């Protein structure tokens, strides 16, 4: 079955529009990656939850790792701080929660205050019935 990677990003309230814009600008590239099955950017709706969740679904660990090791990943995640430079960095996550953006675009630095990668294997799945 598929695997799921969820990156929990701590996004300041004033940065919501920017994080959406940055992820939207990269969706076409991600859709072309072998083994990629889906993406969702989840905005918190509860007053007590500051984290946004980046949900990706992959055919298998190998497909995910090939994307993580790719030039496409590197290009889309430029601009984050180096490890130990303020925002925490998770293995397989977005450095500083920065989904990248166009080179030279303002603001070009990280949007998130930190991130953590959650990893799962799909054990049971359901969808709507076919009509």
N, C-alpha and C positions, 0 to 999 in steps of 0.2 A: 504494500500500500504506500501511498504518498507520505511525505514528511512535511512538517510545518515548522517554519521559523518565525518567531514573533519577537520583534525588537521593541522593547518598552522605552519610549523616549520621554524625558522630562522637558516639556515645552512650556516656556512662559506664555501666559495668556495673550500678550500682545504679539506673539510670533506665529499665531495660528495660520493667518493668511499666507505668510511666507513659506511655512512648511508645506502647505497644500500646493502652492505654486511650484516649489522645487520638485516635489514628487511627480506632479502632473507633467513636468517638462521631460521626465525620463521614462515614462510608461511605454512608449513605442519601442525603445531599446530593449527593455526588459521582456517585452512580449516576444522578441525574436530569439531569446536564449533557449537552447535545447534543454528540455526537461522542466521548464517553467510551466506551472499550471495555474497560478493565480496570485493576485495582489489585492490587498485592501489597506487603506490608511484609516484607522479608527480614531475619531475625535472623541474625547471624554464628554459625557453629558452630565455627570454627577458633580456637585459642587466640591466634593472632597477628593476627587480623582484628577490629579494634574497630568497624568501620563497619557500619551498618545501611543497607539500600538500599530506597528507596521507588520502586517500579516502577509507572509508569502508561503506558497505551497509549491512543492517540487516533486517530481516523479520519484526521485531517490536522492540519497546523500551525495552520490557521485556528481549528479547534475548540479546540485547546489554548490558543491566544492569547486567544480569547474568554473562556475560563474564567479565565485569568490576569488578565484585565482586569475580571473580574466582582466584584460585591459579595459573592458566595458565597465566592470565593477570599479576598478581603480579610477577611471575617468569620472564616474558619477559620484565618487566619494571624496574628491579632492577638496581641500580647504579645511578639513578638520584639524584640531590641534594634535600634536604628537602625543604619544602615550606619556602620562605623567604631567601634562601641561594644563591641568585644571579639570577638564571634564573626564570622567572615567571612560575607559575604553574596554569593550567586551570583545572576546574572541568571536569573530563572525558578525559582530554588530557594526553599527555605523560609528566611526570615531567621533566622539562628541555629539552623536546624533545628527551629524551633518549629511543630508542626502545629496550634497553637491549642489550643482547648479551650473549655469553657463559661466564660463570663464569671464571675469571682468564684471559680472552682474553685481549689483548692490542689493542687499548686503551679501558679502561673499564668505563671511565666517560662519561658524556653526550656529545653528538656531537652538539646538537642545542644550540643556544644562548637564546632560549625562544620558547614558543608555545602558540597557541590559538585554542580552539575547536569551530568549527562552526557546527550547527545542523540543519538538514532539514528533511522535509517529502516529499516524491516523490509525486508530484501532477499530472504529465504527464510523460510518459516514452515511448520510441520507440526503436526498434532494427531492425536489418536486416530482410527482408522478408524470410520466410522459403522456401527452394528450393524443 
